[in-house]
């Protein structure tokens, strides 16, 4: 509801959620206003930035990523240590792409062992991402949950096809889940209701609205995230009053524009700067739409977004 001075009076608030193991937690959420509208309400916790590490070599990897990480792309544990030690993201995202049944189809035991090893060498909260294969992700996250009890991992994506298995495992071993639905406010609400009915506390759920990179459905993503925030803050929809997480890295670095060489796309300018800027511009837009956590891949994108957030505050 708009006040006489043009400001909005908010009747709802985003839940504050603690992520990570005891003593090393970071807090997300807690907003009582639209993104960065600090003249109307509070954002007690700045949006958090994660850097992604992948457990297998990236096919057709963008040169901008190869140039910064080099041989570390073959060693996820060393890659994770460098990311946390040198660039100091708020969180680490470990993507277990090697388990994809349509790819290497590595056993879940191997991937779960890697998560446990990475958790032992870094001291920031860890996001563990599967491959969106509902059956394999269910088996994977159940084992990861058990072997990493006490870490309060952030597990995803949790979808309608596997929410019972992953939700029950996360509940049993004390982890947070990422409720992922395909860019639809009603589906997002429904999945949150299903998880809550299963017994997963609302302060253990993050919303993944699913995102598109710049030029790849970004405007639709932005619109849905905007509607999620309106429902949460002005329509008192408790099932949507949860922090949002956006996997920017996955969407941006698979696009042709982020990987094309100067010879292939001379009109697009320096390919390394291009990829970084596409990632940063996508992340900036999603932060303005209400993202509480953004997952990036290039450390320069992290630096740019950190400066942007600090500037907005």
C-alpha positions as CSV (number, residue, x, y, z in Angstrom):
1,X,0.0,0.0,0.0
2,X,1.4,3.4,-1.0
3,X,1.7,6.1,1.6
4,X,1.1,9.8,0.8
5,X,4.8,10.4,0.4
6,X,5.0,7.8,-2.4
7,X,6.7,5.1,-0.2
8,X,5.2,1.6,0.3
9,X,4.0,0.2,3.6
10,X,5.0,-3.5,3.6
11,X,3.0,-6.0,5.6
12,X,5.2,-9.0,5.2
13,X,8.9,-9.9,5.6
14,X,11.3,-12.5,4.2
15,X,12.4,-15.1,6.7
16,X,16.0,-14.9,7.9
17,X,17.8,-18.2,7.3
18,X,21.2,-19.3,8.7
19,X,23.4,-21.4,6.3
20,X,26.5,-23.4,7.1
21,X,27.8,-25.3,10.1
22,X,27.8,-23.9,13.6
23,X,30.2,-21.1,14.2
24,X,30.7,-20.5,10.4
25,X,27.1,-19.5,9.5
26,X,26.0,-16.8,7.2
27,X,22.5,-15.3,7.3
28,X,20.3,-14.5,4.3
29,X,16.9,-12.9,4.1
30,X,15.2,-10.8,6.7
31,X,14.1,-8.1,4.2
32,X,11.1,-5.9,5.0
33,X,11.3,-4.0,1.8
34,X,11.7,-4.5,-2.0
35,X,15.4,-5.0,-3.1
36,X,17.6,-2.1,-2.0
37,X,14.6,0.1,-1.1
38,X,16.4,1.0,2.1
39,X,14.3,4.2,2.4
40,X,11.2,2.1,2.9
41,X,12.4,-0.8,5.1
42,X,15.4,-2.9,6.1
43,X,17.7,-5.4,4.4
44,X,19.6,-6.6,7.5
45,X,21.7,-9.1,5.5
46,X,23.4,-8.1,2.3
47,X,22.8,-10.5,-0.6
48,X,25.4,-13.3,-0.6
49,X,27.8,-14.3,-3.4
50,X,28.9,-17.8,-4.2
51,X,31.6,-19.0,-6.5
52,X,31.1,-22.3,-8.3
53,X,33.4,-25.3,-8.5
54,X,32.6,-28.2,-10.8
55,X,33.6,-31.8,-10.0
56,X,34.6,-32.7,-13.6
57,X,36.3,-30.9,-16.5
58,X,33.9,-28.5,-18.3
59,X,33.4,-29.4,-22.0
60,X,34.0,-26.5,-24.3
61,X,35.0,-24.3,-21.3
62,X,35.1,-20.6,-21.9
63,X,38.6,-19.2,-22.3
64,X,37.9,-16.6,-19.6
65,X,37.4,-19.5,-17.1
66,X,40.4,-21.5,-18.3
67,X,42.7,-18.4,-18.1
68,X,41.9,-17.8,-14.4
69,X,41.8,-21.4,-13.1
70,X,44.0,-23.4,-15.5
71,X,44.8,-27.0,-14.3
72,X,42.7,-26.5,-11.2
73,X,39.7,-27.3,-13.4
74,X,40.8,-30.9,-13.2
75,X,41.1,-30.9,-9.4
76,X,37.9,-29.8,-7.6
77,X,39.4,-29.9,-4.1
78,X,42.3,-27.7,-5.0
79,X,40.0,-25.5,-7.0
80,X,37.7,-25.1,-4.0
81,X,40.6,-24.2,-1.7
82,X,41.8,-21.5,-4.1
83,X,38.4,-20.1,-4.6
84,X,37.8,-19.8,-0.8
85,X,41.3,-18.8,0.1
86,X,42.0,-16.2,-2.7
87,X,38.6,-14.8,-3.6
88,X,36.7,-15.2,-0.3
89,X,33.1,-15.7,-1.5
90,X,30.4,-15.9,1.1
91,X,29.5,-19.4,0.0
92,X,31.0,-22.2,-2.2
93,X,28.9,-24.0,-4.8
94,X,30.0,-27.5,-5.6
95,X,28.3,-28.8,-8.8
96,X,28.3,-32.5,-9.2
97,X,28.0,-32.7,-12.9
98,X,30.0,-35.9,-13.2
99,X,26.9,-37.8,-11.8
100,X,24.7,-36.9,-14.8
101,X,23.3,-40.2,-16.3
102,X,23.5,-38.6,-19.7
103,X,27.2,-37.8,-19.2
104,X,29.9,-39.6,-17.1
105,X,27.2,-41.1,-14.8
106,X,29.7,-41.5,-11.9
107,X,28.5,-43.3,-8.8
108,X,26.9,-41.3,-6.1
109,X,29.3,-42.7,-3.5
110,X,32.2,-41.1,-5.3
111,X,30.5,-37.7,-5.5
112,X,29.4,-37.8,-1.9
113,X,33.0,-38.6,-0.9
114,X,34.1,-35.5,-2.8
115,X,31.6,-33.3,-1.0
116,X,32.8,-34.6,2.4
117,X,36.4,-33.9,1.4
118,X,35.7,-30.4,0.2
119,X,33.7,-29.7,3.4
120,X,36.8,-30.6,5.4
121,X,39.1,-28.1,3.7
122,X,36.9,-25.0,3.4
123,X,35.1,-23.0,6.1
124,X,32.3,-21.4,4.2
125,X,28.7,-22.8,3.7
126,X,28.6,-25.2,0.8
127,X,25.8,-25.3,-1.8
128,X,25.7,-28.8,-3.4
129,X,24.1,-28.9,-6.8
130,X,23.0,-32.0,-8.7
131,X,22.2,-32.4,-12.4
132,X,18.4,-32.0,-12.5
133,X,18.0,-35.7,-13.1
134,X,15.4,-36.3,-10.4
135,X,16.2,-40.0,-9.8
136,X,20.0,-39.6,-9.7
137,X,19.8,-36.4,-7.6
138,X,17.5,-38.1,-5.1
139,X,20.0,-41.0,-4.6
140,X,22.9,-38.5,-4.5
141,X,21.5,-36.0,-2.1
142,X,20.3,-38.8,0.3
143,X,23.9,-40.1,0.6
144,X,25.4,-36.6,0.8
145,X,23.0,-35.7,3.6
146,X,23.9,-38.7,5.6
147,X,27.7,-38.4,5.1
148,X,27.8,-34.7,5.8
149,X,25.6,-34.5,8.9
150,X,26.4,-31.3,10.9
151,X,27.5,-29.3,7.9
152,X,24.1,-27.7,7.2
153,X,24.7,-28.0,3.4
154,X,22.4,-26.3,0.9
155,X,21.1,-29.1,-1.3
156,X,19.5,-28.7,-4.7
157,X,17.8,-28.7,-7.0
158,X,14.8,-30.2,-5.1
159,X,12.0,-30.7,-7.6
160,X,8.5,-32.1,-7.4
161,X,9.8,-35.4,-8.7
162,X,12.2,-36.0,-5.8
163,X,11.2,-33.6,-3.0
164,X,10.1,-36.5,-0.7
165,X,13.4,-38.3,-0.9
166,X,15.7,-35.2,-0.6
167,X,13.4,-33.4,1.8
168,X,13.3,-36.3,4.2
169,X,17.0,-36.8,4.1
170,X,17.7,-33.1,4.6
171,X,15.3,-33.0,7.5
172,X,16.9,-36.1,9.1
173,X,20.4,-34.8,8.9
174,X,19.9,-31.1,9.3
175,X,20.5,-29.5,5.9
176,X,18.8,-26.8,3.9
177,X,17.1,-27.4,0.6
178,X,16.7,-25.4,-2.7
179,X,13.2,-25.7,-3.9
180,X,13.5,-25.4,-7.7
181,X,10.6,-24.8,-10.1
182,X,10.5,-23.7,-13.7
183,X,9.9,-19.9,-13.6
184,X,6.3,-19.9,-12.2
185,X,5.1,-18.3,-9.0
186,X,2.3,-20.9,-8.4
187,X,4.6,-23.8,-8.9
188,X,7.1,-22.2,-6.5
189,X,4.4,-21.8,-3.8
190,X,3.1,-25.4,-4.3
191,X,6.6,-27.0,-3.9
192,X,7.1,-25.0,-0.7
193,X,3.8,-26.3,0.6
194,X,4.7,-29.9,-0.3
195,X,8.1,-29.6,1.5
196,X,6.4,-28.0,4.6
197,X,3.8,-30.8,4.7
198,X,6.7,-33.3,4.6
199,X,8.0,-31.7,7.8
200,X,10.8,-29.5,6.3
201,X,10.8,-26.2,8.4
202,X,10.3,-23.1,6.3
203,X,13.6,-21.7,7.6
204,X,15.3,-24.6,5.9
205,X,14.0,-23.8,2.4
206,X,15.4,-21.5,-0.3
207,X,13.4,-20.6,-3.5
208,X,15.1,-21.2,-6.8
209,X,12.8,-19.6,-9.4
210,X,15.1,-20.9,-12.2
211,X,16.9,-18.1,-14.1
212,X,17.8,-17.3,-17.7
213,X,21.0,-15.5,-18.7
214,X,21.1,-12.1,-20.3
215,X,19.3,-12.4,-23.6
216,X,18.0,-15.9,-22.8
217,X,14.7,-15.3,-21.1
218,X,16.1,-13.0,-18.5
219,X,13.2,-10.6,-18.6
220,X,10.8,-13.4,-17.8
221,X,12.9,-14.5,-14.9
222,X,13.0,-11.0,-13.6
223,X,9.2,-10.6,-13.9
224,X,8.5,-13.8,-11.9
225,X,11.0,-12.9,-9.2
226,X,9.4,-9.5,-8.9
227,X,6.0,-11.1,-8.5
228,X,7.4,-13.5,-5.8
229,X,8.6,-10.5,-3.8
230,X,5.3,-8.6,-4.2
231,X,3.4,-11.7,-3.0
232,X,5.7,-12.1,0.0
233,X,6.0,-8.5,1.1
234,X,2.6,-6.8,0.2
235,X,0.2,-9.8,-0.1
236,X,1.3,-11.6,3.1
237,X,1.9,-14.9,1.3
238,X,3.8,-16.8,4.0
239,X,4.6,-19.7,1.7
240,X,6.7,-17.3,-0.5
241,X,8.4,-15.3,2.3
242,X,11.7,-17.1,1.7
243,X,15.1,-16.1,0.4
244,X,15.8,-16.7,-3.3
245,X,18.9,-18.2,-4.8
246,X,19.9,-17.8,-8.5
247,X,22.4,-20.0,-10.4
248,X,23.8,-17.4,-12.8
249,X,27.0,-19.3,-13.6
250,X,25.3,-22.3,-15.0
251,X,23.2,-20.3,-17.4
252,X,25.7,-17.7,-18.5
253,X,28.8,-19.8,-19.3
254,X,26.9,-22.2,-21.5
255,X,25.9,-19.5,-23.9
256,X,27.7,-19.1,-27.2
257,X,28.3,-15.4,-26.5
258,X,30.3,-16.3,-23.4
259,X,32.5,-18.8,-25.3
260,X,32.9,-17.4,-28.8
261,X,36.4,-16.2,-29.7
262,X,37.2,-12.8,-31.2
263,X,37.5,-14.4,-34.6
264,X,34.1,-16.0,-34.3
265,X,32.4,-12.9,-33.0
266,X,34.6,-9.8,-33.8
267,X,31.6,-7.4,-33.2
268,X,31.2,-8.6,-29.6
269,X,34.7,-7.4,-28.4
270,X,37.2,-9.0,-26.1
271,X,35.8,-12.5,-25.3
272,X,37.2,-12.6,-21.7
273,X,35.7,-9.2,-20.8
274,X,32.5,-10.2,-22.6
275,X,31.9,-13.3,-20.6
276,X,32.6,-11.5,-17.3
277,X,30.3,-8.7,-18.2
278,X,27.5,-11.0,-19.3
279,X,27.7,-12.8,-15.9
280,X,27.9,-9.6,-13.9
281,X,25.1,-7.9,-15.7
282,X,22.8,-10.9,-15.3
283,X,23.7,-11.1,-11.6
284,X,23.1,-7.4,-11.1
285,X,19.6,-7.6,-12.7
286,X,18.7,-10.6,-10.5
287,X,19.9,-8.9,-7.3
288,X,17.6,-6.0,-8.3
289,X,14.8,-8.5,-8.7
290,X,15.3,-9.8,-5.1
291,X,18.0,-12.5,-5.2
292,X,19.5,-13.2,-1.8
293,X,22.2,-15.6,-3.1
294,X,23.8,-15.4,-6.5
295,X,26.1,-18.2,-7.8
296,X,28.9,-17.0,-10.1
297,X,31.9,-18.7,-11.7
298,X,34.4,-16.0,-12.5
299,X,36.2,-14.2,-9.6
300,X,36.1,-10.8,-11.5
301,X,32.3,-11.1,-11.6
302,X,32.3,-11.7,-7.8
303,X,34.4,-8.5,-7.4
304,X,32.1,-6.5,-9.5
305,X,29.0,-7.7,-7.7
306,X,30.6,-7.1,-4.3
307,X,31.3,-3.5,-5.3
308,X,27.7,-3.1,-6.6
309,X,26.1,-4.4,-3.4
310,X,28.3,-2.3,-1.2
311,X,27.5,0.7,-3.4
312,X,23.8,0.1,-3.1
313,X,24.1,0.0,0.7
